[in-house]
Amino acid sequence: MSDSPGLDVDGMLKRFKERALAVKQRPLPPVAGDERKAFIDQAKQDYMDFAIVGDASWALDDGVLTLTVDLRPADTPAG
């Protein structure tokens, strides 16, 4: 829980992780051709967006919420 009343950053990040999983698991609607490709492309983008935010660490300093996302490959040591 954060220092700001009503702000639950850990809960928010958990919901983003859940949304990423939901996007990955949602069924493909009965579309074909260009519509199918557009749906799949949007799902990939939605998953990436939700997963990135869901994996963030956070800090709240003087009312400023900072999300930090490490985009380095897993085998790169944190500095």
mmCIF file of the N, C-alpha and C atoms, coordinates in Angstrom:
data_MODEL
# 
_entry.id   MODEL 
# 
loop_
_atom_site.group_PDB 
_atom_site.id 
_atom_site.type_symbol 
_atom_site.label_atom_id 
_atom_site.label_alt_id 
_atom_site.label_comp_id 
_atom_site.label_asym_id 
_atom_site.label_entity_id 
_atom_site.label_seq_id 
_atom_site.pdbx_PDB_ins_code 
_atom_site.Cartn_x 
_atom_site.Cartn_y 
_atom_site.Cartn_z 
_atom_site.occupancy 
_atom_site.B_iso_or_equiv 
_atom_site.pdbx_formal_charge 
_atom_site.auth_seq_id 
_atom_site.auth_comp_id 
_atom_site.auth_asym_id 
_atom_site.auth_atom_id 
_atom_site.pdbx_PDB_model_num 
ATOM 1   N N  . MET A 1 1  ? 0.848   -1.187  0.000   1.00 0.00 ? 1  MET A N  1 
ATOM 2   C CA . MET A 1 1  ? 0.000   0.000   0.000   1.00 0.00 ? 1  MET A CA 1 
ATOM 3   C C  . MET A 1 1  ? 0.888   1.242   0.000   1.00 0.00 ? 1  MET A C  1 
ATOM 4   N N  . SER A 1 2  ? 0.417   2.311   -0.585  1.00 0.00 ? 2  SER A N  1 
ATOM 5   C CA . SER A 1 2  ? 1.202   3.538   -0.680  1.00 0.00 ? 2  SER A CA 1 
ATOM 6   C C  . SER A 1 2  ? 0.856   4.500   0.444   1.00 0.00 ? 2  SER A C  1 
ATOM 7   N N  . ASP A 1 3  ? 1.579   5.615   0.506   1.00 0.00 ? 3  ASP A N  1 
ATOM 8   C CA . ASP A 1 3  ? 1.321   6.640   1.513   1.00 0.00 ? 3  ASP A CA 1 
ATOM 9   C C  . ASP A 1 3  ? 0.137   7.517   1.152   1.00 0.00 ? 3  ASP A C  1 
ATOM 10  N N  . SER A 1 4  ? -0.317  7.473   -0.067  1.00 0.00 ? 4  SER A N  1 
ATOM 11  C CA . SER A 1 4  ? -1.422  8.309   -0.521  1.00 0.00 ? 4  SER A CA 1 
ATOM 12  C C  . SER A 1 4  ? -2.747  7.607   -0.253  1.00 0.00 ? 4  SER A C  1 
ATOM 13  N N  . PRO A 1 5  ? -3.658  8.234   0.488   1.00 0.00 ? 5  PRO A N  1 
ATOM 14  C CA . PRO A 1 5  ? -4.938  7.588   0.809   1.00 0.00 ? 5  PRO A CA 1 
ATOM 15  C C  . PRO A 1 5  ? -5.710  7.194   -0.453  1.00 0.00 ? 5  PRO A C  1 
ATOM 16  N N  . GLY A 1 6  ? -6.187  5.969   -0.458  1.00 0.00 ? 6  GLY A N  1 
ATOM 17  C CA . GLY A 1 6  ? -6.988  5.501   -1.583  1.00 0.00 ? 6  GLY A CA 1 
ATOM 18  C C  . GLY A 1 6  ? -6.179  4.991   -2.763  1.00 0.00 ? 6  GLY A C  1 
ATOM 19  N N  . LEU A 1 7  ? -4.862  5.140   -2.728  1.00 0.00 ? 7  LEU A N  1 
ATOM 20  C CA . LEU A 1 7  ? -4.015  4.700   -3.833  1.00 0.00 ? 7  LEU A CA 1 
ATOM 21  C C  . LEU A 1 7  ? -3.374  3.375   -3.461  1.00 0.00 ? 7  LEU A C  1 
ATOM 22  N N  . ASP A 1 8  ? -3.708  2.342   -4.208  1.00 0.00 ? 8  ASP A N  1 
ATOM 23  C CA . ASP A 1 8  ? -3.144  1.011   -3.980  1.00 0.00 ? 8  ASP A CA 1 
ATOM 24  C C  . ASP A 1 8  ? -2.369  0.624   -5.231  1.00 0.00 ? 8  ASP A C  1 
ATOM 25  N N  . VAL A 1 9  ? -1.107  1.025   -5.287  1.00 0.00 ? 9  VAL A N  1 
ATOM 26  C CA . VAL A 1 9  ? -0.292  0.793   -6.475  1.00 0.00 ? 9  VAL A CA 1 
ATOM 27  C C  . VAL A 1 9  ? -0.058  -0.694  -6.683  1.00 0.00 ? 9  VAL A C  1 
ATOM 28  N N  . ASP A 1 10 ? 0.201   -1.434  -5.607  1.00 0.00 ? 10 ASP A N  1 
ATOM 29  C CA . ASP A 1 10 ? 0.396   -2.874  -5.758  1.00 0.00 ? 10 ASP A CA 1 
ATOM 30  C C  . ASP A 1 10 ? -0.856  -3.520  -6.359  1.00 0.00 ? 10 ASP A C  1 
ATOM 31  N N  . GLY A 1 11 ? -2.022  -3.097  -5.917  1.00 0.00 ? 11 GLY A N  1 
ATOM 32  C CA . GLY A 1 11 ? -3.273  -3.602  -6.480  1.00 0.00 ? 11 GLY A CA 1 
ATOM 33  C C  . GLY A 1 11 ? -3.422  -3.232  -7.951  1.00 0.00 ? 11 GLY A C  1 
ATOM 34  N N  . MET A 1 12 ? -3.035  -2.008  -8.293  1.00 0.00 ? 12 MET A N  1 
ATOM 35  C CA . MET A 1 12 ? -3.108  -1.577  -9.685  1.00 0.00 ? 12 MET A CA 1 
ATOM 36  C C  . MET A 1 12 ? -2.197  -2.427  -10.558 1.00 0.00 ? 12 MET A C  1 
ATOM 37  N N  . LEU A 1 13 ? -0.972  -2.636  -10.105 1.00 0.00 ? 13 LEU A N  1 
ATOM 38  C CA . LEU A 1 13 ? -0.031  -3.432  -10.890 1.00 0.00 ? 13 LEU A CA 1 
ATOM 39  C C  . LEU A 1 13 ? -0.516  -4.874  -11.025 1.00 0.00 ? 13 LEU A C  1 
ATOM 40  N N  . LYS A 1 14 ? -1.120  -5.400  -9.974  1.00 0.00 ? 14 LYS A N  1 
ATOM 41  C CA . LYS A 1 14 ? -1.695  -6.750  -10.036 1.00 0.00 ? 14 LYS A CA 1 
ATOM 42  C C  . LYS A 1 14 ? -2.807  -6.808  -11.089 1.00 0.00 ? 14 LYS A C  1 
ATOM 43  N N  . ARG A 1 15 ? -3.647  -5.774  -11.137 1.00 0.00 ? 15 ARG A N  1 
ATOM 44  C CA . ARG A 1 15 ? -4.722  -5.745  -12.144 1.00 0.00 ? 15 ARG A CA 1 
ATOM 45  C C  . ARG A 1 15 ? -4.161  -5.683  -13.553 1.00 0.00 ? 15 ARG A C  1 
ATOM 46  N N  . PHE A 1 16 ? -3.053  -4.966  -13.744 1.00 0.00 ? 16 PHE A N  1 
ATOM 47  C CA . PHE A 1 16 ? -2.431  -4.931  -15.070 1.00 0.00 ? 16 PHE A CA 1 
ATOM 48  C C  . PHE A 1 16 ? -1.922  -6.310  -15.460 1.00 0.00 ? 16 PHE A C  1 
ATOM 49  N N  . LYS A 1 17 ? -1.325  -7.036  -14.497 1.00 0.00 ? 17 LYS A N  1 
ATOM 50  C CA . LYS A 1 17 ? -0.878  -8.403  -14.781 1.00 0.00 ? 17 LYS A CA 1 
ATOM 51  C C  . LYS A 1 17 ? -2.073  -9.286  -15.153 1.00 0.00 ? 17 LYS A C  1 
ATOM 52  N N  . GLU A 1 18 ? -3.169  -9.126  -14.429 1.00 0.00 ? 18 GLU A N  1 
ATOM 53  C CA . GLU A 1 18 ? -4.381  -9.905  -14.721 1.00 0.00 ? 18 GLU A CA 1 
ATOM 54  C C  . GLU A 1 18 ? -4.942  -9.558  -16.094 1.00 0.00 ? 18 GLU A C  1 
ATOM 55  N N  . ARG A 1 19 ? -4.895  -8.294  -16.459 1.00 0.00 ? 19 ARG A N  1 
ATOM 56  C CA . ARG A 1 19 ? -5.373  -7.881  -17.785 1.00 0.00 ? 19 ARG A CA 1 
ATOM 57  C C  . ARG A 1 19 ? -4.502  -8.465  -18.885 1.00 0.00 ? 19 ARG A C  1 
ATOM 58  N N  . ALA A 1 20 ? -3.191  -8.498  -18.658 1.00 0.00 ? 20 ALA A N  1 
ATOM 59  C CA . ALA A 1 20 ? -2.291  -9.094  -19.651 1.00 0.00 ? 20 ALA A CA 1 
ATOM 60  C C  . ALA A 1 20 ? -2.646  -10.557 -19.856 1.00 0.00 ? 20 ALA A C  1 
ATOM 61  N N  . LEU A 1 21 ? -2.879  -11.281 -18.774 1.00 0.00 ? 21 LEU A N  1 
ATOM 62  C CA . LEU A 1 21 ? -3.240  -12.693 -18.865 1.00 0.00 ? 21 LEU A CA 1 
ATOM 63  C C  . LEU A 1 21 ? -4.593  -12.845 -19.563 1.00 0.00 ? 21 LEU A C  1 
ATOM 64  N N  . ALA A 1 22 ? -5.539  -11.983 -19.255 1.00 0.00 ? 22 ALA A N  1 
ATOM 65  C CA . ALA A 1 22 ? -6.855  -12.049 -19.879 1.00 0.00 ? 22 ALA A CA 1 
ATOM 66  C C  . ALA A 1 22 ? -6.767  -11.818 -21.382 1.00 0.00 ? 22 ALA A C  1 
ATOM 67  N N  . VAL A 1 23 ? -5.920  -10.890 -21.798 1.00 0.00 ? 23 VAL A N  1 
ATOM 68  C CA . VAL A 1 23 ? -5.740  -10.635 -23.231 1.00 0.00 ? 23 VAL A CA 1 
ATOM 69  C C  . VAL A 1 23 ? -5.177  -11.884 -23.904 1.00 0.00 ? 23 VAL A C  1 
ATOM 70  N N  . LYS A 1 24 ? -4.206  -12.503 -23.248 1.00 0.00 ? 24 LYS A N  1 
ATOM 71  C CA . LYS A 1 24 ? -3.568  -13.689 -23.816 1.00 0.00 ? 24 LYS A CA 1 
ATOM 72  C C  . LYS A 1 24 ? -4.552  -14.857 -23.934 1.00 0.00 ? 24 LYS A C  1 
ATOM 73  N N  . GLN A 1 25 ? -5.500  -14.918 -23.019 1.00 0.00 ? 25 GLN A N  1 
ATOM 74  C CA . GLN A 1 25 ? -6.442  -16.042 -22.977 1.00 0.00 ? 25 GLN A CA 1 
ATOM 75  C C  . GLN A 1 25 ? -7.751  -15.774 -23.713 1.00 0.00 ? 25 GLN A C  1 
ATOM 76  N N  . ARG A 1 26 ? -7.997  -14.534 -24.139 1.00 0.00 ? 26 ARG A N  1 
ATOM 77  C CA . ARG A 1 26 ? -9.300  -14.250 -24.746 1.00 0.00 ? 26 ARG A CA 1 
ATOM 78  C C  . ARG A 1 26 ? -9.415  -14.939 -26.097 1.00 0.00 ? 26 ARG A C  1 
ATOM 79  N N  . PRO A 1 27 ? -10.589 -15.457 -26.371 1.00 0.00 ? 27 PRO A N  1 
ATOM 80  C CA . PRO A 1 27 ? -10.776 -16.188 -27.630 1.00 0.00 ? 27 PRO A CA 1 
ATOM 81  C C  . PRO A 1 27 ? -10.833 -15.239 -28.828 1.00 0.00 ? 27 PRO A C  1 
ATOM 82  N N  . LEU A 1 28 ? -10.464 -15.778 -29.953 1.00 0.00 ? 28 LEU A N  1 
ATOM 83  C CA . LEU A 1 28 ? -10.507 -15.028 -31.201 1.00 0.00 ? 28 LEU A CA 1 
ATOM 84  C C  . LEU A 1 28 ? -11.947 -14.987 -31.700 1.00 0.00 ? 28 LEU A C  1 
ATOM 85  N N  . PRO A 1 29 ? -12.487 -13.800 -31.948 1.00 0.00 ? 29 PRO A N  1 
ATOM 86  C CA . PRO A 1 29 ? -13.862 -13.724 -32.448 1.00 0.00 ? 29 PRO A CA 1 
ATOM 87  C C  . PRO A 1 29 ? -13.939 -14.260 -33.880 1.00 0.00 ? 29 PRO A C  1 
ATOM 88  N N  . PRO A 1 30 ? -15.128 -14.541 -34.326 1.00 0.00 ? 30 PRO A N  1 
ATOM 89  C CA . PRO A 1 30 ? -15.289 -15.085 -35.683 1.00 0.00 ? 30 PRO A CA 1 
ATOM 90  C C  . PRO A 1 30 ? -15.078 -14.021 -36.761 1.00 0.00 ? 30 PRO A C  1 
ATOM 91  N N  . VAL A 1 31 ? -13.825 -13.651 -36.958 1.00 0.00 ? 31 VAL A N  1 
ATOM 92  C CA . VAL A 1 31 ? -13.474 -12.682 -37.999 1.00 0.00 ? 31 VAL A CA 1 
ATOM 93  C C  . VAL A 1 31 ? -12.432 -13.321 -38.908 1.00 0.00 ? 31 VAL A C  1 
ATOM 94  N N  . ALA A 1 32 ? -12.317 -12.777 -40.095 1.00 0.00 ? 32 ALA A N  1 
ATOM 95  C CA . ALA A 1 32 ? -11.371 -13.337 -41.063 1.00 0.00 ? 32 ALA A CA 1 
ATOM 96  C C  . ALA A 1 32 ? -10.640 -12.211 -41.782 1.00 0.00 ? 32 ALA A C  1 
ATOM 97  N N  . GLY A 1 33 ? -9.596  -12.589 -42.476 1.00 0.00 ? 33 GLY A N  1 
ATOM 98  C CA . GLY A 1 33 ? -8.868  -11.648 -43.323 1.00 0.00 ? 33 GLY A CA 1 
ATOM 99  C C  . GLY A 1 33 ? -8.229  -10.518 -42.550 1.00 0.00 ? 33 GLY A C  1 
ATOM 100 N N  . ASP A 1 34 ? -8.412  -9.304  -43.079 1.00 0.00 ? 34 ASP A N  1 
ATOM 101 C CA . ASP A 1 34 ? -7.797  -8.118  -42.485 1.00 0.00 ? 34 ASP A CA 1 
ATOM 102 C C  . ASP A 1 34 ? -8.295  -7.855  -41.068 1.00 0.00 ? 34 ASP A C  1 
ATOM 103 N N  . GLU A 1 35 ? -9.582  -8.127  -40.810 1.00 0.00 ? 35 GLU A N  1 
ATOM 104 C CA . GLU A 1 35 ? -10.131 -7.926  -39.466 1.00 0.00 ? 35 GLU A CA 1 
ATOM 105 C C  . GLU A 1 35 ? -9.466  -8.862  -38.463 1.00 0.00 ? 35 GLU A C  1 
ATOM 106 N N  . ARG A 1 36 ? -9.225  -10.103 -38.870 1.00 0.00 ? 36 ARG A N  1 
ATOM 107 C CA . ARG A 1 36 ? -8.562  -11.077 -38.001 1.00 0.00 ? 36 ARG A CA 1 
ATOM 108 C C  . ARG A 1 36 ? -7.147  -10.599 -37.670 1.00 0.00 ? 36 ARG A C  1 
ATOM 109 N N  . LYS A 1 37 ? -6.412  -10.169 -38.693 1.00 0.00 ? 37 LYS A N  1 
ATOM 110 C CA . LYS A 1 37 ? -5.048  -9.681  -38.479 1.00 0.00 ? 37 LYS A CA 1 
ATOM 111 C C  . LYS A 1 37 ? -5.060  -8.469  -37.555 1.00 0.00 ? 37 LYS A C  1 
ATOM 112 N N  . ALA A 1 38 ? -5.986  -7.556  -37.758 1.00 0.00 ? 38 ALA A N  1 
ATOM 113 C CA . ALA A 1 38 ? -6.074  -6.359  -36.915 1.00 0.00 ? 38 ALA A CA 1 
ATOM 114 C C  . ALA A 1 38 ? -6.377  -6.747  -35.466 1.00 0.00 ? 38 ALA A C  1 
ATOM 115 N N  . PHE A 1 39 ? -7.258  -7.713  -35.255 1.00 0.00 ? 39 PHE A N  1 
ATOM 116 C CA . PHE A 1 39 ? -7.598  -8.157  -33.907 1.00 0.00 ? 39 PHE A CA 1 
ATOM 117 C C  . PHE A 1 39 ? -6.368  -8.771  -33.225 1.00 0.00 ? 39 PHE A C  1 
ATOM 118 N N  . ILE A 1 40 ? -5.667  -9.635  -33.942 1.00 0.00 ? 40 ILE A N  1 
ATOM 119 C CA . ILE A 1 40 ? -4.480  -10.287 -33.392 1.00 0.00 ? 40 ILE A CA 1 
ATOM 120 C C  . ILE A 1 40 ? -3.391  -9.258  -33.087 1.00 0.00 ? 40 ILE A C  1 
ATOM 121 N N  . ASP A 1 41 ? -3.172  -8.321  -33.998 1.00 0.00 ? 41 ASP A N  1 
ATOM 122 C CA . ASP A 1 41 ? -2.167  -7.275  -33.778 1.00 0.00 ? 41 ASP A CA 1 
ATOM 123 C C  . ASP A 1 41 ? -2.514  -6.436  -32.553 1.00 0.00 ? 41 ASP A C  1 
ATOM 124 N N  . GLN A 1 42 ? -3.796  -6.085  -32.397 1.00 0.00 ? 42 GLN A N  1 
ATOM 125 C CA . GLN A 1 42 ? -4.224  -5.290  -31.245 1.00 0.00 ? 42 GLN A CA 1 
ATOM 126 C C  . GLN A 1 42 ? -4.054  -6.083  -29.957 1.00 0.00 ? 42 GLN A C  1 
ATOM 127 N N  . ALA A 1 43 ? -4.357  -7.371  -29.986 1.00 0.00 ? 43 ALA A N  1 
ATOM 128 C CA . ALA A 1 43 ? -4.196  -8.208  -28.795 1.00 0.00 ? 43 ALA A CA 1 
ATOM 129 C C  . ALA A 1 43 ? -2.727  -8.276  -28.385 1.00 0.00 ? 43 ALA A C  1 
ATOM 130 N N  . LYS A 1 44 ? -1.838  -8.392  -29.357 1.00 0.00 ? 44 LYS A N  1 
ATOM 131 C CA . LYS A 1 44 ? -0.402  -8.422  -29.043 1.00 0.00 ? 44 LYS A CA 1 
ATOM 132 C C  . LYS A 1 44 ? 0.035   -7.114  -28.390 1.00 0.00 ? 44 LYS A C  1 
ATOM 133 N N  . GLN A 1 45 ? -0.450  -6.012  -28.940 1.00 0.00 ? 45 GLN A N  1 
ATOM 134 C CA . GLN A 1 45 ? -0.095  -4.709  -28.386 1.00 0.00 ? 45 GLN A CA 1 
ATOM 135 C C  . GLN A 1 45 ? -0.686  -4.526  -26.990 1.00 0.00 ? 45 GLN A C  1 
ATOM 136 N N  . ASP A 1 46 ? -1.948  -4.910  -26.811 1.00 0.00 ? 46 ASP A N  1 
ATOM 137 C CA . ASP A 1 46 ? -2.580  -4.815  -25.493 1.00 0.00 ? 46 ASP A CA 1 
ATOM 138 C C  . ASP A 1 46 ? -1.815  -5.645  -24.469 1.00 0.00 ? 46 ASP A C  1 
ATOM 139 N N  . TYR A 1 47 ? -1.454  -6.869  -24.843 1.00 0.00 ? 47 TYR A N  1 
ATOM 140 C CA . TYR A 1 47 ? -0.722  -7.745  -23.930 1.00 0.00 ? 47 TYR A CA 1 
ATOM 141 C C  . TYR A 1 47 ? 0.602   -7.086  -23.518 1.00 0.00 ? 47 TYR A C  1 
ATOM 142 N N  . MET A 1 48 ? 1.339   -6.594  -24.492 1.00 0.00 ? 48 MET A N  1 
ATOM 143 C CA . MET A 1 48 ? 2.635   -5.968  -24.206 1.00 0.00 ? 48 MET A CA 1 
ATOM 144 C C  . MET A 1 48 ? 2.456   -4.779  -23.264 1.00 0.00 ? 48 MET A C  1 
ATOM 145 N N  . ASP A 1 49 ? 1.485   -3.922  -23.543 1.00 0.00 ? 49 ASP A N  1 
ATOM 146 C CA . ASP A 1 49 ? 1.255   -2.741  -22.706 1.00 0.00 ? 49 ASP A CA 1 
ATOM 147 C C  . ASP A 1 49 ? 0.925   -3.144  -21.270 1.00 0.00 ? 49 ASP A C  1 
ATOM 148 N N  . PHE A 1 50 ? -0.032  -4.049  -21.113 1.00 0.00 ? 50 PHE A N  1 
ATOM 149 C CA . PHE A 1 50 ? -0.452  -4.470  -19.775 1.00 0.00 ? 50 PHE A CA 1 
ATOM 150 C C  . PHE A 1 50 ? 0.679   -5.192  -19.046 1.00 0.00 ? 50 PHE A C  1 
ATOM 151 N N  . ALA A 1 51 ? 1.420   -6.047  -19.752 1.00 0.00 ? 51 ALA A N  1 
ATOM 152 C CA . ALA A 1 51 ? 2.503   -6.805  -19.124 1.00 0.00 ? 51 ALA A CA 1 
ATOM 153 C C  . ALA A 1 51 ? 3.630   -5.882  -18.675 1.00 0.00 ? 51 ALA A C  1 
ATOM 154 N N  . ILE A 1 52 ? 3.971   -4.882  -19.474 1.00 0.00 ? 52 ILE A N  1 
ATOM 155 C CA . ILE A 1 52 ? 5.032   -3.950  -19.104 1.00 0.00 ? 52 ILE A CA 1 
ATOM 156 C C  . ILE A 1 52 ? 4.661   -3.206  -17.830 1.00 0.00 ? 52 ILE A C  1 
ATOM 157 N N  . VAL A 1 53 ? 3.470   -2.656  -17.778 1.00 0.00 ? 53 VAL A N  1 
ATOM 158 C CA . VAL A 1 53 ? 3.055   -1.913  -16.586 1.00 0.00 ? 53 VAL A CA 1 
ATOM 159 C C  . VAL A 1 53 ? 2.934   -2.866  -15.394 1.00 0.00 ? 53 VAL A C  1 
ATOM 160 N N  . GLY A 1 54 ? 2.404   -4.063  -15.624 1.00 0.00 ? 54 GLY A N  1 
ATOM 161 C CA . GLY A 1 54 ? 2.251   -5.027  -14.541 1.00 0.00 ? 54 GLY A CA 1 
ATOM 162 C C  . GLY A 1 54 ? 3.564   -5.453  -13.922 1.00 0.00 ? 54 GLY A C  1 
ATOM 163 N N  . ASP A 1 55 ? 4.652   -5.404  -14.666 1.00 0.00 ? 55 ASP A N  1 
ATOM 164 C CA . ASP A 1 55 ? 5.964   -5.805  -14.165 1.00 0.00 ? 55 ASP A CA 1 
ATOM 165 C C  . ASP A 1 55 ? 6.764   -4.655  -13.561 1.00 0.00 ? 55 ASP A C  1 
ATOM 166 N N  . ALA A 1 56 ? 6.180   -3.480  -13.521 1.00 0.00 ? 56 ALA A N  1 
ATOM 167 C CA . ALA A 1 56 ? 6.893   -2.305  -13.024 1.00 0.00 ? 56 ALA A CA 1 
ATOM 168 C C  . ALA A 1 56 ? 7.087   -2.363  -11.515 1.00 0.00 ? 56 ALA A C  1 
ATOM 169 N N  . SER A 1 57 ? 8.168   -1.751  -11.073 1.00 0.00 ? 57 SER A N  1 
ATOM 170 C CA . SER A 1 57 ? 8.326   -1.460  -9.650  1.00 0.00 ? 57 SER A CA 1 
ATOM 171 C C  . SER A 1 57 ? 7.924   0.007   -9.489  1.00 0.00 ? 57 SER A C  1 
ATOM 172 N N  . TRP A 1 58 ? 7.675   0.406   -8.271  1.00 0.00 ? 58 TRP A N  1 
ATOM 173 C CA . TRP A 1 58 ? 7.178   1.766   -8.107  1.00 0.00 ? 58 TRP A CA 1 
ATOM 174 C C  . TRP A 1 58 ? 7.744   2.441   -6.868  1.00 0.00 ? 58 TRP A C  1 
ATOM 175 N N  . ALA A 1 59 ? 7.657   3.772   -6.901  1.00 0.00 ? 59 ALA A N  1 
ATOM 176 C CA . ALA A 1 59 ? 8.046   4.603   -5.763  1.00 0.00 ? 59 ALA A CA 1 
ATOM 177 C C  . ALA A 1 59 ? 7.112   5.809   -5.746  1.00 0.00 ? 59 ALA A C  1 
ATOM 178 N N  . LEU A 1 60 ? 6.778   6.255   -4.557  1.00 0.00 ? 60 LEU A N  1 
ATOM 179 C CA . LEU A 1 60 ? 5.957   7.452   -4.388  1.00 0.00 ? 60 LEU A CA 1 
ATOM 180 C C  . LEU A 1 60 ? 6.752   8.432   -3.551  1.00 0.00 ? 60 LEU A C  1 
ATOM 181 N N  . ASP A 1 61 ? 7.172   9.524   -4.185  1.00 0.00 ? 61 ASP A N  1 
ATOM 182 C CA . ASP A 1 61 ? 7.984   10.538  -3.518  1.00 0.00 ? 61 ASP A CA 1 
ATOM 183 C C  . ASP A 1 61 ? 7.328   11.899  -3.680  1.00 0.00 ? 61 ASP A C  1 
ATOM 184 N N  . ASP A 1 62 ? 6.978   12.513  -2.565  1.00 0.00 ? 62 ASP A N  1 
ATOM 185 C CA . ASP A 1 62 ? 6.358   13.842  -2.565  1.00 0.00 ? 62 ASP A CA 1 
ATOM 186 C C  . ASP A 1 62 ? 5.153   13.905  -3.496  1.00 0.00 ? 62 ASP A C  1 
ATOM 187 N N  . GLY A 1 63 ? 4.344   12.857  -3.489  1.00 0.00 ? 63 GLY A N  1 
ATOM 188 C CA . GLY A 1 63 ? 3.129   12.844  -4.297  1.00 0.00 ? 63 GLY A CA 1 
ATOM 189 C C  . GLY A 1 63 ? 3.334   12.481  -5.754  1.00 0.00 ? 63 GLY A C  1 
ATOM 190 N N  . VAL A 1 64 ? 4.548   12.120  -6.132  1.00 0.00 ? 64 VAL A N  1 
ATOM 191 C CA . VAL A 1 64 ? 4.838   11.748  -7.513  1.00 0.00 ? 64 VAL A CA 1 
ATOM 192 C C  . VAL A 1 64 ? 5.037   10.232  -7.578  1.00 0.00 ? 64 VAL A C  1 
ATOM 193 N N  . LEU A 1 65 ? 4.161   9.569   -8.318  1.00 0.00 ? 65 LEU A N  1 
ATOM 194 C CA . LEU A 1 65 ? 4.263   8.133   -8.512  1.00 0.00 ? 65 LEU A CA 1 
ATOM 195 C C  . LEU A 1 65 ? 5.185   7.866   -9.693  1.00 0.00 ? 65 LEU A C  1 
ATOM 196 N N  . THR A 1 66 ? 6.232   7.079   -9.447  1.00 0.00 ? 66 THR A N  1 
ATOM 197 C CA . THR A 1 66 ? 7.180   6.731   -10.496 1.00 0.00 ? 66 THR A CA 1 
ATOM 198 C C  . THR A 1 66 ? 7.148   5.220   -10.686 1.00 0.00 ? 66 THR A C  1 
ATOM 199 N N  . LEU A 1 67 ? 6.844   4.791   -11.911 1.00 0.00 ? 67 LEU A N  1 
ATOM 200 C CA . LEU A 1 67 ? 6.903   3.388   -12.266 1.00 0.00 ? 67 LEU A CA 1 
ATOM 201 C C  . LEU A 1 67 ? 8.218   3.150   -12.990 1.00 0.00 ? 67 LEU A C  1 
ATOM 202 N N  . THR A 1 68 ? 8.932   2.121   -12.600 1.00 0.00 ? 68 THR A N  1 
ATOM 203 C CA . THR A 1 68 ? 10.208  1.781   -13.221 1.00 0.00 ? 68 THR A CA 1 
ATOM 204 C C  . THR A 1 68 ? 10.073  0.430   -13.894 1.00 0.00 ? 68 THR A C  1 
ATOM 205 N N  . VAL A 1 69 ? 10.440  0.394   -15.162 1.00 0.00 ? 69 VAL A N  1 
ATOM 206 C CA . VAL A 1 69 ? 10.354  -0.836  -15.946 1.00 0.00 ? 69 VAL A CA 1 
ATOM 207 C C  . VAL A 1 69 ? 11.735  -1.149  -16.491 1.00 0.00 ? 69 VAL A C  1 
ATOM 208 N N  . ASP A 1 70 ? 12.258  -2.307  -16.116 1.00 0.00 ? 70 ASP A N  1 
ATOM 209 C CA . ASP A 1 70 ? 13.563  -2.748  -16.592 1.00 0.00 ? 70 ASP A CA 1 
ATOM 210 C C  . ASP A 1 70 ? 13.349  -3.523  -17.887 1.00 0.00 ? 70 ASP A C  1 
ATOM 211 N N  . LEU A 1 71 ? 13.762  -2.952  -19.000 1.00 0.00 ? 71 LEU A N  1 
ATOM 212 C CA . LEU A 1 71 ? 13.563  -3.571  -20.309 1.00 0.00 ? 71 LEU A CA 1 
ATOM 213 C C  . LEU A 1 71 ? 14.792  -4.322  -20.801 1.00 0.00 ? 71 LEU A C  1 
ATOM 214 N N  . ARG A 1 72 ? 15.805  -4.426  -19.934 1.00 0.00 ? 72 ARG A N  1 
ATOM 215 C CA . ARG A 1 72 ? 16.999  -5.175  -20.322 1.00 0.00 ? 72 ARG A CA 1 
ATOM 216 C C  . ARG A 1 72 ? 16.679  -6.666  -20.385 1.00 0.00 ? 72 ARG A C  1 
ATOM 217 N N  . PRO A 1 73 ? 17.394  -7.402  -21.231 1.00 0.00 ? 73 PRO A N  1 
ATOM 218 C CA . PRO A 1 73 ? 17.207  -8.857  -21.287 1.00 0.00 ? 73 PRO A CA 1 
ATOM 219 C C  . PRO A 1 73 ? 17.436  -9.475  -19.913 1.00 0.00 ? 73 PRO A C  1 
ATOM 220 N N  . ALA A 1 74 ? 16.780  -10.581 -19.639 1.00 0.00 ? 74 ALA A N  1 
ATOM 221 C CA . ALA A 1 74 ? 16.837  -11.224 -18.328 1.00 0.00 ? 74 ALA A CA 1 
ATOM 222 C C  . ALA A 1 74 ? 18.261  -11.594 -17.909 1.00 0.00 ? 74 ALA A C  1 
ATOM 223 N N  . ASP A 1 75 ? 19.148  -11.863 -18.864 1.00 0.00 ? 75 ASP A N  1 
ATOM 224 C CA . ASP A 1 75 ? 20.515  -12.250 -18.508 1.00 0.00 ? 75 ASP A CA 1 
ATOM 225 C C  . ASP A 1 75 ? 21.447  -11.056 -18.297 1.00 0.00 ? 75 ASP A C  1 
ATOM 226 N N  . THR A 1 76 ? 20.905  -9.825  -18.342 1.00 0.00 ? 76 THR A N  1 
ATOM 227 C CA . THR A 1 76 ? 21.700  -8.631  -18.101 1.00 0.00 ? 76 THR A CA 1 
ATOM 228 C C  . THR A 1 76 ? 21.601  -8.264  -16.622 1.00 0.00 ? 76 THR A C  1 
ATOM 229 N N  . PRO A 1 77 ? 22.725  -8.167  -15.917 1.00 0.00 ? 77 PRO A N  1 
ATOM 230 C CA . PRO A 1 77 ? 22.666  -7.836  -14.503 1.00 0.00 ? 77 PRO A CA 1 
ATOM 231 C C  . PRO A 1 77 ? 22.154  -6.415  -14.278 1.00 0.00 ? 77 PRO A C  1 
ATOM 232 N N  . ALA A 1 78 ? 21.343  -6.252  -13.236 1.00 0.00 ? 78 ALA A N  1 
ATOM 233 C CA . ALA A 1 78 ? 20.814  -4.923  -12.880 1.00 0.00 ? 78 ALA A CA 1 
ATOM 234 C C  . ALA A 1 78 ? 21.965  -4.085  -12.333 1.00 0.00 ? 78 ALA A C  1 
ATOM 235 N N  . GLY A 1 79 ? 21.961  -2.798  -12.683 1.00 0.00 ? 79 GLY A N  1 
ATOM 236 C CA . GLY A 1 79 ? 23.047  -1.919  -12.248 1.00 0.00 ? 79 GLY A CA 1 
ATOM 237 C C  . GLY A 1 79 ? 22.635  -1.122  -11.147 1.00 0.00 ? 79 GLY A C  1 
# 
